[in-house]
């Protein structure tokens, strides 16, 4: 029996145990916010001709192996199937546009735009990292072709004409493009900064609150629990962009959020060799809407990308701890420089965000931001670096930095640097940064 057959069989067995013919997961325990002891299974519109929906295979993990309690153990073992003699620990990517489907279209694997066994394992793995205490399989994860595909899926699946959404005014630079499209669809968009929980001031009447914490690129942090409580009291959903933190740095669902959304392109996979996004949520109804959006838009990852992402998760804890330590070392080295202003890193005890970050984050991330006196000085500094690539994005094992203002769209000074610490030796990385600053001081 092949791996895809075993995964299908596990889901079919679950369906049989519950008396369902469509792979529905067993009824979980009471989910947060539900009014009774049942939570409806998430539905999936499968097939290419509008066939009946089937439950997500990620909602019914089948014989997925139990994990330990440490982050490293979880990262190494997340999403792995039960071991089978003579077969690999992590099965290879399944390349299939369609699957054998005699009779009625039941079960999870019918058509390649809807489900893929390689996605299933990756989605389980991410869910186990985002919500490790989810023993009842309530949490569902959906993977996408990019972080922006995941962001768009939440926004456009949950909002309708006449709704209001609150976005961070200092968030990822593509959000203004999203704002234009939301406005064109008749959705009211309100914005406020991340710092000081300013989004509370424009929350009344909103359908969805979007948080980005730490913010990119300014690294401000908001109090997720406080904002979630306020939003839920007003009947609003909450989504948190968890890209900068990763699941090892912050667990938005544990803080009460309805959605944890991230770009897996960055530190989650960490090698700068694939594009990926994901959405994790607890409630079946919003999850079904996100899944339907993915089907309609077709913003799906390739099997090879999904497999590479899952493979990369095994080193997540090793990479994160090394990169976060390097980021702190760089930030501490910059503190005494007269030519460096606006230094931000949530892990610094005197950072404006440190108090809140220490309360809700488990690790502070790999990104440091600071400002050099001018655009010209920033460009010279970047050119003088030897161990740090001048490149956009962040979270890779090789350190990168860029003058963020070159893109436009971010309200930052011309000399603003976003620095992403890689996995090099801290002494070498700090020496390279300080040497480049010294050489370009004149």
Secondary structure as the mmCIF struct_conf table of DSSP 4:
data_model
#
loop_
_struct_conf.conf_type_id
_struct_conf.id
_struct_conf.beg_label_comp_id
_struct_conf.beg_label_asym_id
_struct_conf.beg_label_seq_id
_struct_conf.end_label_comp_id
_struct_conf.end_label_asym_id
_struct_conf.end_label_seq_id
HELX_RH_AL_P HELX_RH_AL_P1 UNK A 3 UNK A 18
TURN_TY1_P TURN_TY1_P1 UNK A 19 UNK A 19
BEND BEND1 UNK A 21 UNK A 22
HELX_LH_PP_P HELX_LH_PP_P1 UNK A 24 UNK A 28
BEND BEND2 UNK A 29 UNK A 29
HELX_LH_PP_P HELX_LH_PP_P2 UNK A 30 UNK A 31
TURN_TY1_P TURN_TY1_P2 UNK A 32 UNK A 33
BEND BEND3 UNK A 35 UNK A 37
HELX_LH_PP_P HELX_LH_PP_P3 UNK A 40 UNK A 42
STRN STRN1 UNK A 43 UNK A 45
TURN_TY1_P TURN_TY1_P3 UNK A 47 UNK A 50
HELX_LH_PP_P HELX_LH_PP_P4 UNK A 51 UNK A 52
STRN STRN2 UNK A 53 UNK A 55
HELX_RH_3T_P HELX_RH_3T_P1 UNK A 57 UNK A 59
BEND BEND4 UNK A 60 UNK A 60
TURN_TY1_P TURN_TY1_P4 UNK A 62 UNK A 63
HELX_LH_PP_P HELX_LH_PP_P5 UNK A 64 UNK A 66
BEND BEND5 UNK A 69 UNK A 70
HELX_RH_AL_P HELX_RH_AL_P2 UNK A 71 UNK A 77
TURN_TY1_P TURN_TY1_P5 UNK A 78 UNK A 79
HELX_LH_PP_P HELX_LH_PP_P6 UNK A 80 UNK A 83
TURN_TY1_P TURN_TY1_P6 UNK A 85 UNK A 86
BEND BEND6 UNK A 87 UNK A 87
BEND BEND7 UNK A 89 UNK A 90
HELX_LH_PP_P HELX_LH_PP_P7 UNK A 91 UNK A 93
BEND BEND8 UNK A 97 UNK A 97
STRN STRN3 UNK A 98 UNK A 98
BEND BEND9 UNK A 103 UNK A 104
BEND BEND10 UNK A 107 UNK A 108
BEND BEND11 UNK A 110 UNK A 110
STRN STRN4 UNK A 111 UNK A 111
TURN_TY1_P TURN_TY1_P7 UNK A 112 UNK A 114
HELX_RH_AL_P HELX_RH_AL_P3 UNK A 117 UNK A 130
TURN_TY1_P TURN_TY1_P8 UNK A 132 UNK A 133
TURN_TY1_P TURN_TY1_P9 UNK A 135 UNK A 136
BEND BEND12 UNK A 137 UNK A 137
STRN STRN5 UNK A 140 UNK A 144
BEND BEND13 UNK A 145 UNK A 146
HELX_RH_AL_P HELX_RH_AL_P4 UNK A 147 UNK A 158
TURN_TY1_P TURN_TY1_P10 UNK A 161 UNK A 162
STRN STRN6 UNK A 164 UNK A 168
TURN_TY1_P TURN_TY1_P11 UNK A 169 UNK A 170
BEND BEND14 UNK A 171 UNK A 171
TURN_TY1_P TURN_TY1_P12 UNK A 173 UNK A 174
HELX_RH_AL_P HELX_RH_AL_P5 UNK A 175 UNK A 184
TURN_TY1_P TURN_TY1_P13 UNK A 185 UNK A 186
STRN STRN7 UNK A 188 UNK A 192
BEND BEND15 UNK A 194 UNK A 194
HELX_RH_3T_P HELX_RH_3T_P2 UNK A 195 UNK A 202
TURN_TY1_P TURN_TY1_P14 UNK A 204 UNK A 205
BEND BEND16 UNK A 207 UNK A 207
STRN STRN8 UNK A 208 UNK A 212
BEND BEND17 UNK A 213 UNK A 214
TURN_TY1_P TURN_TY1_P15 UNK A 216 UNK A 218
HELX_RH_AL_P HELX_RH_AL_P6 UNK A 224 UNK A 233
TURN_TY1_P TURN_TY1_P16 UNK A 234 UNK A 235
STRN STRN9 UNK A 237 UNK A 241
TURN_TY1_P TURN_TY1_P17 UNK A 243 UNK A 245
TURN_TY1_P TURN_TY1_P18 UNK A 247 UNK A 249
TURN_TY1_P TURN_TY1_P19 UNK A 252 UNK A 256
BEND BEND18 UNK A 258 UNK A 258
STRN STRN10 UNK A 259 UNK A 263
TURN_TY1_P TURN_TY1_P20 UNK A 264 UNK A 269
BEND BEND19 UNK A 271 UNK A 272
STRN STRN11 UNK A 277 UNK A 281
BEND BEND20 UNK A 282 UNK A 282
HELX_RH_AL_P HELX_RH_AL_P7 UNK A 284 UNK A 297
HELX_RH_AL_P HELX_RH_AL_P8 UNK A 303 UNK A 313
TURN_TY1_P TURN_TY1_P21 UNK A 314 UNK A 315
HELX_RH_AL_P HELX_RH_AL_P9 UNK A 316 UNK A 334
TURN_TY1_P TURN_TY1_P22 UNK A 335 UNK A 336
TURN_TY1_P TURN_TY1_P23 UNK A 338 UNK A 339
STRN STRN12 UNK A 341 UNK A 344
TURN_TY1_P TURN_TY1_P24 UNK A 346 UNK A 347
BEND BEND21 UNK A 348 UNK A 348
TURN_TY1_P TURN_TY1_P25 UNK A 349 UNK A 350
BEND BEND22 UNK A 351 UNK A 351
TURN_TY1_P TURN_TY1_P26 UNK A 352 UNK A 353
HELX_RH_AL_P HELX_RH_AL_P10 UNK A 354 UNK A 360
BEND BEND23 UNK A 362 UNK A 363
BEND BEND24 UNK A 366 UNK A 366
STRN STRN13 UNK A 367 UNK A 371
BEND BEND25 UNK A 373 UNK A 373
HELX_RH_AL_P HELX_RH_AL_P11 UNK A 375 UNK A 384
BEND BEND26 UNK A 386 UNK A 388
STRN STRN14 UNK A 389 UNK A 390
BEND BEND27 UNK A 392 UNK A 393
BEND BEND28 UNK A 397 UNK A 398
STRN STRN15 UNK A 400 UNK A 403
HELX_RH_3T_P HELX_RH_3T_P3 UNK A 404 UNK A 407
BEND BEND29 UNK A 408 UNK A 410
TURN_TY1_P TURN_TY1_P27 UNK A 414 UNK A 415
STRN STRN16 UNK A 416 UNK A 420
BEND BEND30 UNK A 423 UNK A 424
HELX_RH_AL_P HELX_RH_AL_P12 UNK A 426 UNK A 439
TURN_TY1_P TURN_TY1_P28 UNK A 440 UNK A 440
#
